[in-house]
Amino acid sequence: MKILITGGCGFVGSNLAALFKQHLVDCEVYCLDNLSRRGSELNLNKILPLGVKFVHGDVRIKTDFDRIPHVDVVIDAAAEPSVLAGSQAGELEYLIDTNLNGTINTLYFAKKHQAAFIFLSTSRVYPYNSLSHINFQTEEKRFVLSHQQAYEGLSEKGVAENFPLAGLRSLYGATKLSSEYIIQEFAHNFGIPAVINRCGVLSGPYQMGKIDQGVIVLWMAKHFWNKSLSYIGFGGNGQQIRDVLHVKDLFRLVLWQIQHLDLHQGQIFNVGGGLENSVSLAELTDLCVQITGNTIPISSSSENRPGDLPIFITDNSRITAFSQWKPEISVPTLLGEVHDWFIQDQAFLKPILS
């Protein structure tokens, strides 16, 4: 089997590439990446010794795909992943060219080779103006979803695939939802086996965390290097909640999907840590203190940022019923792995993450 991963030197792409080489001995893995994101060189040095074939290219440039041979499966993991992207001068064009036009170029390549297409989308396709009206209760260190909700596709388990899509979702979310629609049309019109995974918060070692993307790693980094943090919005107590999925758990699902592509036919699945792997910022702080032994200053601001949410939890019910897949790696275990990575690569990571 031959696999192309776009964004193959990013956090998700490089981890998938390494895991494919470990679990599928005879597979060939090609990683296309422009190496523009910080830390991509570290990921490249991780995957090259495993036999991954690197192609220095950009999904925004259609002709860059000409240097890649026929493959059986394309995994589209190339993206500008920041929810805040597009708000500053020069960012909007890069966002749209990468997240939308880049996916279209990748689809052209898949169509040319009749390759299966696995798209890593995002939970941010769900509109924040609706999600901001989620009913929840307040506990000491977290918000908790109420049993009674006003929207279809919303329950105490979290957000399901049939949550209404009408509304505003950020420019980032809009590019990913637009890509979903085009992927489904390609799959239907050209017979391309395709599946769309709407991922929640993904994390694990080799993620270059920052405040708008990769917050789990960022939180551990600030504790590890004794820096400061802030609880922002929703009372300023760190009670806002997200579910977290380890990238290795995502790999297990993608591997299953490749092995059962005939079952999917352009279907869409929510893929996240689920209620069992949800954590608030306050709880995340406690875990980081336990693992690092460091207590750091955390300031507080009650002012909400535009588009932010008090709570988002992925309802994995559909993908679990379809495949029997469910997350296995807990948040404390994930944080322990990140901590070990910091120790191992401390000299390289300190200028980036501290």
Phi, psi and chi 1 to 4 in degrees:
 res  aa     phi    psi   chi1   chi2   chi3   chi4
   1 MET       -  139.2  178.9 -179.1  -68.0      -
   2 LYS  -115.9  129.7  -64.8 -178.4  179.6 -180.0
   3 ILE  -124.5  132.9  -58.9  169.4      -      -
   4 LEU  -106.6  130.3  167.5   64.6      -      -
   5 ILE  -117.1  114.3  -56.4  174.0      -      -
   6 THR   -81.4  147.3   63.1      -      -      -
   7 GLY    66.8   34.0      -      -      -      -
   8 GLY   -72.0   -9.5      -      -      -      -
   9 CYS  -107.9    7.7  -67.3      -      -      -
  10 GLY   -78.5 -180.0      -      -      -      -
  11 PHE   -58.3  -55.7  161.5   60.9      -      -
  12 VAL   -69.4  -48.3  174.2      -      -      -
  13 GLY   -60.0  -43.3      -      -      -      -
  14 SER   -69.2  -37.4   63.2      -      -      -
  15 ASN   -65.9  -42.5  -87.5  -80.5      -      -
  16 LEU   -62.1  -43.9  -67.3 -179.5      -      -
  17 ALA   -58.8  -47.7      -      -      -      -
  18 ALA   -62.3  -41.6      -      -      -      -
  19 LEU   -70.6  -35.5  -70.5  163.8      -      -
  20 PHE   -61.8  -42.6  -83.4  122.8      -      -
  21 LYS   -66.5  -29.4  -67.4  -60.2  -69.7 -175.9
  22 GLN   -77.6  -33.4  -68.1  170.2   22.1      -
  23 HIS  -102.2  -22.1  -72.1   80.2      -      -
  24 LEU  -120.8   94.0  -61.1  176.6      -      -
  25 VAL   -60.4  -38.1  177.1      -      -      -
  26 ASP   -94.0    5.7  -64.9  -31.9      -      -
  27 CYS   -82.3  151.5   76.2      -      -      -
  28 GLU  -106.2  130.1  -68.8 -176.6   22.2      -
  29 VAL  -119.3  125.3  179.5      -      -      -
  30 TYR  -109.4  131.9  -63.7   84.3      -      -
  31 CYS  -116.0  118.6  -76.5      -      -      -
  32 LEU   -99.4  126.3  176.3   71.5      -      -
  33 ASP  -158.7  146.3 -157.3  -68.7      -      -
  34 ASN   -94.9    1.0   62.9    8.1      -      -
  35 LEU    58.3   31.2  -60.2 -179.4      -      -
  36 SER   -85.3  -22.9   64.8      -      -      -
  37 ARG   -87.2  145.0  -69.9 -174.6   64.4   79.4
  38 ARG   -61.9  140.2   61.0  178.8 -172.7  172.4
  39 GLY    88.2   -7.1      -      -      -      -
  40 SER   -65.6  -30.1   55.0      -      -      -
  41 GLU   -65.2  -37.9  -60.5   89.0  -10.6      -
  42 LEU   -62.3  -43.6  179.6   66.4      -      -
  43 ASN   -66.4  -37.9  -65.6  -24.6      -      -
  44 LEU   -61.3  -43.9  177.1   60.7      -      -
  45 ASN   -67.4  -20.9  -68.5  -27.8      -      -
  46 LYS   -77.7  -38.7  178.5 -175.0   71.7  171.5
  47 ILE   -89.8  -26.1   61.4  176.7      -      -
  48 LEU   -60.6  -43.9  -75.6  177.1      -      -
  49 PRO   -64.4  -15.4  -22.0   33.9      -      -
  50 LEU   -85.3   -4.2  -59.0  175.6      -      -
  51 GLY    95.0    9.3      -      -      -      -
  52 VAL   -70.4  138.2  172.3      -      -      -
  53 LYS   -94.2  119.2  -64.2  176.3  172.2   61.9
  54 PHE   -96.6  133.5  171.8   62.9      -      -
  55 VAL  -120.1  113.9 -179.9      -      -      -
  56 HIS   -78.4  102.7 -168.1 -175.0      -      -
  57 GLY  -158.5  179.4      -      -      -      -
  58 ASP  -133.4  129.1 -163.6  -47.3      -      -
  59 VAL   -62.5  -19.9  -66.4      -      -      -
  60 ARG   -73.6  -15.7  -62.6  173.6  -63.3  170.1
  61 ILE  -109.4  106.2  -56.5  171.9      -      -
  62 LYS   -58.5  -37.9 -172.4  178.4  178.5 -177.6
  63 THR   -70.3  -16.2   53.3      -      -      -
  64 ASP   -64.0  -24.4  -79.0    1.9      -      -
  65 PHE   -72.7  -15.8  -73.0   87.8      -      -
  66 ASP   -66.3  -18.3  -65.1  -18.8      -      -
  67 ARG   -87.1    2.5  -69.3 -177.4  -81.4  127.4
  68 ILE  -107.4  130.6  -56.1  168.1      -      -
  69 PRO   -75.6 -178.7   28.6  -34.8      -      -
  70 HIS   -56.0  135.6  167.1   85.3      -      -
  71 VAL  -129.2  163.6  -60.0      -      -      -
  72 ASP   -93.9  -31.2  -55.3  -65.4      -      -
  73 VAL  -137.2  136.6  178.6      -      -      -
  74 VAL  -114.6  128.2  174.6      -      -      -
  75 ILE  -112.2  114.1  -59.7  171.7      -      -
  76 ASP   -90.4   97.6 -171.4   -5.9      -      -
  77 ALA  -116.1   12.1      -      -      -      -
  78 ALA   -84.7  128.0      -      -      -      -
  79 ALA  -167.8  153.0      -      -      -      -
  80 GLU   -85.6  106.6  165.4   49.3   63.7      -
  81 PRO   -89.7    0.3   32.4  -32.8      -      -
  82 SER   -77.9  130.2  170.9      -      -      -
  83 VAL   -66.1  -25.7  176.8      -      -      -
  84 LEU   -87.9   -2.3  -57.4  178.4      -      -
  85 ALA   -61.6  144.0      -      -      -      -
  86 GLY    97.3   -7.7      -      -      -      -
  87 SER   -85.8  -15.0   59.5      -      -      -
  88 GLN  -114.2  159.4  -50.7 -127.3  -12.3      -
  89 ALA   -58.8  132.6      -      -      -      -
  90 GLY    89.1  -16.5      -      -      -      -
  91 GLU   -81.2  -32.5  -70.0 -178.2  -15.5      -
  92 LEU   -62.3  -46.6 -179.6   58.0      -      -
  93 GLU   -63.5  -42.3 -176.0  175.1  -13.7      -
  94 TYR   -63.0  -42.1 -178.0   80.9      -      -
  95 LEU   -59.2  -52.0  171.5   70.7      -      -
  96 ILE   -69.6  -41.6  -66.4  175.1      -      -
  97 ASP   -63.6  -35.8  -80.3   -9.6      -      -
  98 THR   -80.5  -53.4  -58.8      -      -      -
  99 ASN   -79.3  -28.9  -70.6   12.1      -      -
 100 LEU  -106.8  -60.0  180.0   53.7      -      -
 101 ASN   -64.3  -33.7  -63.7  -25.3      -      -
 102 GLY   -63.4  -40.8      -      -      -      -
 103 THR   -65.3  -39.7  -66.9      -      -      -
 104 ILE   -62.2  -44.1  -67.5  170.8      -      -
 105 ASN   -61.5  -38.4  -71.7  -24.1      -      -
 106 THR   -66.8  -36.3  -50.5      -      -      -
 107 LEU   -66.1  -39.1  -80.3  167.0      -      -
 108 TYR   -57.7  -42.5  -75.8  138.9      -      -
 109 PHE   -64.3  -45.0  175.1   82.7      -      -
 110 ALA   -62.2  -41.5      -      -      -      -
 111 LYS   -62.0  -43.0  175.4  179.4  176.5  -68.8
 112 LYS   -57.7  -39.2  175.7 -178.5  176.9 -179.4
 113 HIS  -103.0    3.3  -63.3  -73.7      -      -
 114 GLN    50.9   44.0  -80.0  -62.2  -67.4      -
 115 ALA   -89.7  147.4      -      -      -      -
 116 ALA   -66.0  154.4      -      -      -      -
 117 PHE  -131.2  119.3 -162.7   89.3      -      -
 118 ILE  -115.0  119.9  -63.1  176.8      -      -
 119 PHE  -108.3  128.1 -176.2   58.6      -      -
 120 LEU   -94.4   97.2  -58.9 -174.7      -      -
 121 SER   -92.2 -157.2 -170.8      -      -      -
 122 THR  -146.2  151.9  172.9      -      -      -
 123 SER   -66.9  -12.5   59.5      -      -      -
 124 ARG   -73.3   -0.3  -77.4  -72.4  179.6  170.4
 125 VAL   -70.5  -18.7  -59.3      -      -      -
 126 TYR   -81.8  132.0  -61.8  110.9      -      -
 127 PRO   -69.4  132.9   21.7  -30.3      -      -
 128 TYR   -73.5  -24.5   59.4   75.2      -      -
 129 ASN   -69.7  -24.3   55.6  -22.9      -      -
 130 SER   -84.7  -44.4  -59.9      -      -      -
 131 LEU   -63.8  -24.8  -70.3  169.9      -      -
 132 SER   -68.0  -12.6   63.2      -      -      -
 133 HIS  -100.8   16.9  -65.9  103.0      -      -
 134 ILE   -59.6  137.4  -73.9  177.6      -      -
 135 ASN   -84.6  128.4  -65.9  -34.1      -      -
 136 PHE  -148.8  158.6   62.7   90.0      -      -
 137 GLN  -105.1  160.6  -76.2   97.3   38.8      -
 138 THR  -108.0  121.7  -59.3      -      -      -
 139 GLU  -106.6  179.0  -65.2 -173.8   -6.7      -
 140 GLU   -58.7  -42.8 -179.2 -175.4   -0.6      -
 141 LYS  -122.7    8.4  -68.7 -159.2  171.3 -176.2
 142 ARG  -161.4  157.4   66.0  158.2   50.0 -158.1
 143 PHE   -88.0  148.1  -61.6  136.8      -      -
 144 VAL  -129.3  130.6  178.6      -      -      -
 145 LEU   -61.5  136.4  -78.8  167.9      -      -
 146 SER   -79.7  157.7  -57.5      -      -      -
 147 HIS   -70.8  -35.0  -66.8  -75.1      -      -
 148 GLN   -93.9  122.8  -62.8  -63.7  -38.1      -
 149 GLN  -130.7  153.6  -62.1  -68.8  -17.9      -
 150 ALA   -90.6  -10.7      -      -      -      -
 151 TYR  -114.5  145.2  -71.4   94.1      -      -
 152 GLU   -63.5  146.1 -178.3 -177.6   21.7      -
 153 GLY    77.7   17.6      -      -      -      -
 154 LEU  -135.7  127.4 -175.9   59.3      -      -
 155 SER  -148.0 -174.5   70.1      -      -      -
 156 GLU   -66.7  -13.4   67.8  -85.2    8.6      -
 157 LYS   -80.5  -21.3  -65.4  179.9 -178.4  178.8
 158 GLY   126.0 -154.6      -      -      -      -
 159 VAL   -96.4  126.2  176.8      -      -      -
 160 ALA  -102.4  173.2      -      -      -      -
 161 GLU   -65.5  -22.7  -68.0   83.3   -7.2      -
 162 ASN   -92.2   14.4   58.7  -28.5      -      -
 163 PHE   -62.9  136.6 -171.7   87.9      -      -
 164 PRO   -58.5  138.1  -22.6   32.6      -      -
 165 LEU   -97.2   -5.4  -70.0  175.8      -      -
 166 ALA   -70.9  128.7      -      -      -      -
 167 GLY   140.3 -168.9      -      -      -      -
 168 LEU  -100.9  143.7  -60.0  171.8      -      -
 169 ARG  -140.1    7.5   69.8 -156.3   79.3 -112.9
 170 SER    87.6  154.2   77.7      -      -      -
 171 LEU   -61.8  -37.5  -71.7  162.9      -      -
 172 TYR   -58.7  -51.7  163.0   69.2      -      -
 173 GLY   -61.8  -35.8      -      -      -      -
 174 ALA   -65.8  -39.2      -      -      -      -
 175 THR   -65.8  -37.4   59.9      -      -      -
 176 LYS   -72.5  -38.8  -60.1  -62.5  -85.0 -172.0
 177 LEU   -67.4  -40.1 -177.7   59.2      -      -
 178 SER   -59.5  -42.1  -60.7      -      -      -
 179 SER   -61.4  -40.7  -67.3      -      -      -
 180 GLU   -56.3  -46.6  -72.1 -172.8   10.1      -
 181 TYR   -62.1  -42.4  -70.7  141.1      -      -
 182 ILE   -68.8  -38.7  -65.1  171.7      -      -
 183 ILE   -59.6  -44.4  -70.0  164.1      -      -
 184 GLN   -63.1  -37.3  -71.1  179.8  -56.4      -
 185 GLU   -67.9  -43.3  -67.3  -65.6  -25.8      -
 186 PHE   -60.2  -45.3  -95.7   71.4      -      -
 187 ALA   -59.4  -43.1      -      -      -      -
 188 HIS   -72.9  -45.2  174.2   75.2      -      -
 189 ASN   -78.8  -28.2  -73.0  -73.0      -      -
 190 PHE  -119.7    9.1  -54.1  118.0      -      -
 191 GLY    65.8   31.4      -      -      -      -
 192 ILE   -86.9  120.9  -62.8  172.1      -      -
 193 PRO   -62.8  124.7  -17.5   30.0      -      -
 194 ALA  -142.7  150.5      -      -      -      -
 195 VAL  -144.7  142.7   59.2      -      -      -
 196 ILE  -116.8  123.0  -65.9  166.7      -      -
 197 ASN  -109.3  114.0  -64.1  -45.8      -      -
 198 ARG   -86.3   98.5  -71.5  176.1  176.6  164.7
 199 CYS   -86.6  142.7  -59.9      -      -      -
 200 GLY   -86.7 -142.0      -      -      -      -
 201 VAL   -73.5  118.6  175.3      -      -      -
 202 LEU  -104.0  144.1  -64.6  168.1      -      -
 203 SER  -156.4  175.0 -165.4      -      -      -
 204 GLY   143.8  178.7      -      -      -      -
 205 PRO   -58.4  152.1  -24.5   34.5      -      -
 206 TYR    76.3   16.9  -63.9   93.4      -      -
 207 GLN   -99.5  127.0 -174.9  176.7   39.1      -
 208 MET   -89.5   86.3  -58.5  -61.0  162.4      -
 209 GLY   -72.6  142.4      -      -      -      -
 210 LYS  -144.6  177.5   51.6 -176.2 -178.3  177.2
 211 ILE   -66.4  -30.4 -162.7   66.1      -      -
 212 ASP  -101.6    1.7   57.3  -23.1      -      -
 213 GLN  -168.2  118.5 -171.8  -94.3  -32.6      -
 214 GLY    90.3   37.2      -      -      -      -
 215 VAL   -66.4  -28.5   68.6      -      -      -
 216 ILE   -63.8  -47.8  -56.3  -61.5      -      -
 217 VAL   -66.8  -40.0  170.8      -      -      -
 218 LEU   -57.2  -44.8  171.8   71.9      -      -
 219 TRP   -61.3  -44.0 -138.1 -103.0      -      -
 220 MET   -66.2  -38.9  174.1   57.6   79.3      -
 221 ALA   -62.5  -43.7      -      -      -      -
 222 LYS   -64.7  -34.7  -64.1  -57.1 -176.3 -175.4
 223 HIS   -71.7  -41.9  -78.8   81.7      -      -
 224 PHE   -60.9  -42.0 -174.9   83.8      -      -
 225 TRP  -100.8   15.3  -81.2  -71.7      -      -
 226 ASN    55.0   51.2  -82.7  -63.4      -      -
 227 LYS  -104.1 -165.2  -58.1  -64.9 -176.5  177.2
 228 SER  -118.2  161.2   60.8      -      -      -
 229 LEU  -139.0  176.0  -75.8  165.7      -      -
 230 SER  -139.7  140.2  -63.0      -      -      -
 231 TYR   -89.6  117.0  -65.8  140.6      -      -
 232 ILE  -115.4  122.5  -59.3  174.2      -      -
 233 GLY    86.4  165.4      -      -      -      -
 234 PHE    55.4   45.1  -51.2  105.7      -      -
 235 GLY    93.0  -14.2      -      -      -      -
 236 GLY    71.1   25.0      -      -      -      -
 237 ASN  -108.5    2.8  -62.9  -47.2      -      -
 238 GLY    74.2   26.3      -      -      -      -
 239 GLN   -88.2   -7.8  -66.3  155.4  -55.0      -
 240 GLN   -65.3  146.6   52.0  -95.9   62.3      -
 241 ILE  -120.0  141.1  -73.1  -79.8      -      -
 242 ARG  -138.8  152.2  -62.2  -66.5 -173.7  -90.2
 243 ASP   -94.0  149.2   61.2  -44.0      -      -
 244 VAL  -127.3  131.5 -175.9      -      -      -
 245 LEU  -116.0  126.7 -178.6   67.3      -      -
 246 HIS   -70.0  139.5 -163.8  -62.9      -      -
 247 VAL   -62.0  -25.7   69.4      -      -      -
 248 LYS   -69.1  -33.6  -71.5 -178.8 -179.8  177.1
 249 ASP   -68.8  -36.7  -81.0  -30.7      -      -
 250 LEU   -62.1  -42.3  174.3   65.5      -      -
 251 PHE   -58.3  -44.3  166.7   76.3      -      -
 252 ARG   -57.3  -39.9  -71.2 -167.9  -57.2  104.6
 253 LEU   -68.8  -47.0  175.0   60.7      -      -
 254 VAL   -60.8  -39.8  171.0      -      -      -
 255 LEU   -60.9  -43.7  179.5   60.3      -      -
 256 TRP   -62.8  -41.1 -173.0   91.1      -      -
 257 GLN   -64.1  -39.5  -70.3  173.6  -27.4      -
 258 ILE   -62.5  -38.7  -71.3  174.7      -      -
 259 GLN   -76.4  -11.3  -65.1  167.3  -22.2      -
 260 HIS  -134.6   41.4  -60.8   84.1      -      -
 261 LEU   -62.3  -28.7  -79.8  166.2      -      -
 262 ASP   -66.6  -14.3   55.9  -42.9      -      -
 263 LEU   -87.3  -14.6  -59.6  178.1      -      -
 264 HIS   -91.7  -53.9  -71.2   86.0      -      -
 265 GLN    53.5   53.0  -59.8  176.2  -23.3      -
 266 GLY    73.7   19.7      -      -      -      -
 267 GLN   -75.0  160.8  -65.5 -165.8   65.7      -
 268 ILE  -118.7  134.2  -64.1  173.9      -      -
 269 PHE  -133.0  139.2  -62.3  100.6      -      -
 270 ASN   -78.3  132.9  -77.3   -2.9      -      -
 271 VAL  -135.4  110.5  174.6      -      -      -
 272 GLY  -155.4 -174.4      -      -      -      -
 273 GLY   -70.9  -26.7      -      -      -      -
 274 GLY    78.7  176.3      -      -      -      -
 275 LEU   -57.3  -36.3 -172.7   60.4      -      -
 276 GLU   -66.4  -25.9  -63.7   80.1    6.6      -
 277 ASN  -114.4   39.3  -74.7  -56.6      -      -
 278 SER   -96.4  151.2   63.0      -      -      -
 279 VAL  -152.3  141.5   65.0      -      -      -
 280 SER   -91.1  166.9   71.1      -      -      -
 281 LEU   -63.2  -38.2  -68.5  178.8      -      -
 282 ALA   -64.4  -42.0      -      -      -      -
 283 GLU   -67.5  -37.2  -67.5  166.0  -16.2      -
 284 LEU   -62.4  -40.1 -173.6   58.8      -      -
 285 THR   -59.2  -47.2  -63.9      -      -      -
 286 ASP   -58.8  -42.8  -70.1  -15.4      -      -
 287 LEU   -65.6  -41.1  -71.2  168.9      -      -
 288 CYS   -65.9  -37.7  -70.5      -      -      -
 289 VAL   -64.0  -43.7  169.9      -      -      -
 290 GLN   -60.9  -41.5  -68.8  171.2   20.4      -
 291 ILE   -78.4  -41.6  -66.5  169.8      -      -
 292 THR   -90.2  -25.1   65.2      -      -      -
 293 GLY    77.6    6.4      -      -      -      -
 294 ASN  -107.6  130.6  -62.0  -28.5      -      -
 295 THR  -106.5  123.5  -59.7      -      -      -
 296 ILE  -116.7  159.2   64.4  173.1      -      -
 297 PRO   -70.6  133.0   22.7  -31.4      -      -
 298 ILE  -127.4  113.8  -60.4 -179.1      -      -
 299 SER   -81.8  175.9   60.9      -      -      -
 300 SER  -138.5  137.3  176.6      -      -      -
 301 SER  -139.0  126.2  170.6      -      -      -
 302 SER   -85.3   -7.9   59.6      -      -      -
 303 GLU   -76.9  126.1 -176.6  176.4  -11.8      -
 304 ASN   -77.3  143.0  -62.5  -16.9      -      -
 305 ARG   -86.7  150.2  -66.3  175.6  -62.2 -175.7
 306 PRO   -57.6  131.2  -23.2   32.4      -      -
 307 GLY    80.9   -2.8      -      -      -      -
 308 ASP   -77.8  158.9 -155.1   -4.3      -      -
 309 LEU  -129.0  145.2  -61.2  169.7      -      -
 310 PRO   -72.7  -26.4   26.7  -34.3      -      -
 311 ILE  -157.8  134.3 -174.7  166.1      -      -
 312 PHE  -145.0  122.9 -171.8   95.1      -      -
 313 ILE  -130.6  134.1  -65.5  174.5      -      -
 314 THR   -81.3  128.0  -53.9      -      -      -
 315 ASP   -88.6  107.9 -176.2   -9.9      -      -
 316 ASN   -88.2    9.4  -74.3  -36.8      -      -
 317 SER   -55.2  -40.8  -61.8      -      -      -
 318 ARG   -69.5  -46.5 -174.3  165.1 -175.3  -96.2
 319 ILE   -68.7  -33.5 -172.5   60.2      -      -
 320 THR   -67.4  -42.4  -61.2      -      -      -
 321 ALA   -65.1  -34.8      -      -      -      -
 322 PHE   -75.1  -39.5 -171.9   83.9      -      -
 323 SER  -123.2  -10.7   66.3      -      -      -
 324 GLN    70.9    4.3  -55.2  -51.7  -55.2      -
 325 TRP   -72.5  143.5  171.1   89.8      -      -
 326 LYS  -156.0  155.5   60.6 -178.9 -179.5  179.3
 327 PRO   -61.7  147.1  -21.1   32.9      -      -
 328 GLU  -120.9  -23.0  -66.3 -180.0   -8.9      -
 329 ILE   -98.6  124.3  -57.5  173.9      -      -
 330 SER   -78.7  163.2   68.7      -      -      -
 331 VAL   -62.4  -45.3  173.9      -      -      -
 332 PRO   -58.9  -39.5  -26.2   36.2      -      -
 333 THR   -64.2  -43.4  -61.7      -      -      -
 334 LEU   -57.8  -48.0 -175.4  156.2      -      -
 335 LEU   -62.9  -36.6  -71.4  169.3      -      -
 336 GLY   -63.2  -38.8      -      -      -      -
 337 GLU   -66.6  -40.3  -68.8 -177.8    8.3      -
 338 VAL   -62.8  -42.5  170.3      -      -      -
 339 HIS   -60.7  -43.1 -176.8 -102.1      -      -
 340 ASP   -63.3  -37.8  -68.3  -16.8      -      -
 341 TRP   -64.0  -41.7  168.5   50.2      -      -
 342 PHE   -58.9  -42.6  -73.3  173.0      -      -
 343 ILE   -64.3  -42.8  -65.5  173.1      -      -
 344 GLN   -66.0  -43.1  174.3 -174.0  -35.0      -
 345 ASP  -115.8   34.2  -70.3  -36.4      -      -
 346 GLN   -59.3  -42.3 -175.4  169.9  173.4      -
 347 ALA   -63.0  -39.9      -      -      -      -
 348 PHE   -74.5  -37.9  179.5   88.0      -      -
 349 LEU   -82.9  -28.3  -65.5  174.1      -      -
 350 LYS   -56.7  -46.1 -175.1  175.7 -179.4 -180.0
 351 PRO   -64.4  -23.5  -18.7   31.4      -      -
 352 ILE   -89.8  -43.8  -60.9  174.7      -      -
 353 LEU  -103.8  -18.0  -68.0  177.0      -      -
 354 SER   -82.5      -   66.0      -      -      -
